[in-house]
């Protein structure tokens, strides 16, 4: 327990230092780096550091070949833990934008980083906000930048996939791009209350791009999860 507390303190300091550096980079680059690529690259390094610096944590990536360089996707992934967010920064792509609940932008550090990166905010239950989210997502996709969405809308309390919302699929159809399904595993048992499980393996399974149909994507993700559990 003491070791876990020490690591939490270390990562809090680590995050603050990184965030301060990101603010400096933002000021220096925002006027010409309209895609916020520099901020994304710093966020990716910050996120990956949580896994690299934790003893016993290993990340495995399968299906890298399913990402075509220079192609924009609507990325959809299952959501079990807060660690799903930094884990997705291991995806081998130049940049992507998050779709997040508006409330997340009020969170210290995490929300501020999303704002610096130029994420897309959505207000739950607002049809106007949903339309705006789709328009903003279409604009980024049109510029060749992928957009990441947790289609379940919130974290699942079990390893089972929750009900998908339509927004990610409407966005993909409107923009004329494919959906990239991603199955994340290992994030659930990594943090047990306040304790860190220092012997944990994470896996990112990148599935083949699919048409923007909810049933098709959900079926492929369910099958990938079933295949993993059968091994």
Secondary structure as the mmCIF struct_conf table of DSSP 4:
data_model
#
loop_
_struct_conf.conf_type_id
_struct_conf.id
_struct_conf.beg_label_comp_id
_struct_conf.beg_label_asym_id
_struct_conf.beg_label_seq_id
_struct_conf.end_label_comp_id
_struct_conf.end_label_asym_id
_struct_conf.end_label_seq_id
HELX_RH_AL_P HELX_RH_AL_P1 UNK A 2 UNK A 29
TURN_TY1_P TURN_TY1_P1 UNK A 30 UNK A 32
TURN_TY1_P TURN_TY1_P2 UNK A 34 UNK A 35
HELX_RH_AL_P HELX_RH_AL_P2 UNK A 37 UNK A 52
BEND BEND1 UNK A 53 UNK A 54
TURN_TY1_P TURN_TY1_P3 UNK A 55 UNK A 56
STRN STRN1 UNK A 57 UNK A 62
HELX_RH_3T_P HELX_RH_3T_P1 UNK A 64 UNK A 66
BEND BEND2 UNK A 67 UNK A 67
HELX_LH_PP_P HELX_LH_PP_P1 UNK A 68 UNK A 68
TURN_TY1_P TURN_TY1_P4 UNK A 69 UNK A 70
STRN STRN2 UNK A 74 UNK A 77
BEND BEND3 UNK A 81 UNK A 81
TURN_TY1_P TURN_TY1_P5 UNK A 82 UNK A 82
HELX_RH_AL_P HELX_RH_AL_P3 UNK A 83 UNK A 87
HELX_RH_3T_P HELX_RH_3T_P2 UNK A 88 UNK A 90
BEND BEND4 UNK A 91 UNK A 94
STRN STRN3 UNK A 96 UNK A 101
HELX_RH_3T_P HELX_RH_3T_P3 UNK A 102 UNK A 106
BEND BEND5 UNK A 107 UNK A 107
TURN_TY1_P TURN_TY1_P6 UNK A 108 UNK A 109
HELX_RH_AL_P HELX_RH_AL_P4 UNK A 110 UNK A 117
TURN_TY1_P TURN_TY1_P7 UNK A 118 UNK A 118
STRN STRN4 UNK A 120 UNK A 122
TURN_TY1_P TURN_TY1_P8 UNK A 124 UNK A 125
HELX_RH_AL_P HELX_RH_AL_P5 UNK A 127 UNK A 142
TURN_TY1_P TURN_TY1_P9 UNK A 143 UNK A 144
STRN STRN5 UNK A 146 UNK A 149
TURN_TY1_P TURN_TY1_P10 UNK A 151 UNK A 152
BEND BEND6 UNK A 153 UNK A 154
BEND BEND7 UNK A 157 UNK A 160
HELX_LH_PP_P HELX_LH_PP_P2 UNK A 163 UNK A 165
BEND BEND8 UNK A 166 UNK A 166
HELX_RH_AL_P HELX_RH_AL_P6 UNK A 167 UNK A 175
TURN_TY1_P TURN_TY1_P11 UNK A 176 UNK A 176
STRN STRN6 UNK A 179 UNK A 185
BEND BEND9 UNK A 186 UNK A 187
TURN_TY1_P TURN_TY1_P12 UNK A 188 UNK A 190
STRN STRN7 UNK A 191 UNK A 192
TURN_TY1_P TURN_TY1_P13 UNK A 193 UNK A 194
STRN STRN8 UNK A 195 UNK A 196
BEND BEND10 UNK A 198 UNK A 199
STRN STRN9 UNK A 200 UNK A 206
HELX_LH_PP_P HELX_LH_PP_P3 UNK A 207 UNK A 209
STRN STRN10 UNK A 210 UNK A 210
BEND BEND11 UNK A 212 UNK A 212
HELX_RH_AL_P HELX_RH_AL_P7 UNK A 214 UNK A 230
#
